[in-house]
Amino acid sequence: MARGNTMDPIHHATIVDKLMQYRGKVPQVTDVHNRIGICGVYQLRKKIDELIWQIENYAKTDEMELIK
């Protein structure tokens, strides 16, 4: 079956690894000392976590060949 434009699993892992590296450089909420900064840091970390979760779900679905 033709795989079309789907990615190799190594690409998913590479993207997630880069996102995790970036997330590691974002300060912890407890290290920020004003409300605007706390909100920004919290939202950024939350969005990165959600994106990582979505990439992993997509990779699993792709691996099961449910994406054509």
TORKOL-4160 file (C-alpha; in steps of 0.2 Angstrom, whole numbers, padded with zeros to 4 digits, m for minus):
68
<pt num="1" X="0000" Y="0000" Z="0000"/>
<pt num="2" X="0007" Y="0017" Z="m0005"/>
<pt num="3" X="0011" Y="0028" Z="0010"/>
<pt num="4" X="0009" Y="0045" Z="0002"/>
<pt num="5" X="0016" Y="0059" Z="0011"/>
<pt num="6" X="0017" Y="0051" Z="0029"/>
<pt num="7" X="0033" Y="0053" Z="0039"/>
<pt num="8" X="0045" Y="0040" Z="0044"/>
<pt num="9" X="0044" Y="0036" Z="0063"/>
<pt num="10" X="0061" Y="0043" Z="0066"/>
<pt num="11" X="0055" Y="0060" Z="0060"/>
<pt num="12" X="0041" Y="0061" Z="0073"/>
<pt num="13" X="0054" Y="0056" Z="0086"/>
<pt num="14" X="0066" Y="0070" Z="0080"/>
<pt num="15" X="0053" Y="0083" Z="0081"/>
<pt num="16" X="0047" Y="0078" Z="0098"/>
<pt num="17" X="0065" Y="0078" Z="0104"/>
<pt num="18" X="0068" Y="0095" Z="0098"/>
<pt num="19" X="0052" Y="0101" Z="0106"/>
<pt num="20" X="0057" Y="0093" Z="0123"/>
<pt num="21" X="0074" Y="0102" Z="0122"/>
<pt num="22" X="0065" Y="0118" Z="0119"/>
<pt num="23" X="0053" Y="0115" Z="0133"/>
<pt num="24" X="0068" Y="0112" Z="0144"/>
<pt num="25" X="0074" Y="0129" Z="0141"/>
<pt num="26" X="0058" Y="0138" Z="0146"/>
<pt num="27" X="0058" Y="0143" Z="0164"/>
<pt num="28" X="0048" Y="0135" Z="0177"/>
<pt num="29" X="0032" Y="0144" Z="0182"/>
<pt num="30" X="0040" Y="0146" Z="0200"/>
<pt num="31" X="0055" Y="0155" Z="0193"/>
<pt num="32" X="0044" Y="0169" Z="0185"/>
<pt num="33" X="0040" Y="0183" Z="0197"/>
<pt num="34" X="0025" Y="0192" Z="0189"/>
<pt num="35" X="0008" Y="0187" Z="0183"/>
<pt num="36" X="0010" Y="0191" Z="0165"/>
<pt num="37" X="0026" Y="0181" Z="0164"/>
<pt num="38" X="0019" Y="0166" Z="0174"/>
<pt num="39" X="0004" Y="0166" Z="0162"/>
<pt num="40" X="0015" Y="0166" Z="0147"/>
<pt num="41" X="0027" Y="0152" Z="0153"/>
<pt num="42" X="0012" Y="0141" Z="0159"/>
<pt num="43" X="0003" Y="0143" Z="0142"/>
<pt num="44" X="0019" Y="0140" Z="0132"/>
<pt num="45" X="0023" Y="0124" Z="0142"/>
<pt num="46" X="0005" Y="0118" Z="0141"/>
<pt num="47" X="0005" Y="0121" Z="0122"/>
<pt num="48" X="0021" Y="0112" Z="0119"/>
<pt num="49" X="0015" Y="0097" Z="0130"/>
<pt num="50" X="m0001" Y="0096" Z="0119"/>
<pt num="51" X="0009" Y="0097" Z="0103"/>
<pt num="52" X="0020" Y="0083" Z="0109"/>
<pt num="53" X="0005" Y="0073" Z="0114"/>
<pt num="54" X="m0003" Y="0076" Z="0096"/>
<pt num="55" X="0012" Y="0071" Z="0087"/>
<pt num="56" X="0014" Y="0055" Z="0097"/>
<pt num="57" X="m0005" Y="0051" Z="0093"/>
<pt num="58" X="m0002" Y="0055" Z="0075"/>
<pt num="59" X="0013" Y="0044" Z="0074"/>
<pt num="60" X="0004" Y="0029" Z="0082"/>
<pt num="61" X="m0011" Y="0031" Z="0070"/>
<pt num="62" X="0001" Y="0033" Z="0055"/>
<pt num="63" X="0010" Y="0017" Z="0061"/>
<pt num="64" X="m0006" Y="0007" Z="0061"/>
<pt num="65" X="m0008" Y="0013" Z="0043"/>
<pt num="66" X="m0024" Y="0022" Z="0047"/>
<pt num="67" X="m0018" Y="0038" Z="0038"/>
<pt num="68" X="m0017" Y="0037" Z="0019"/>
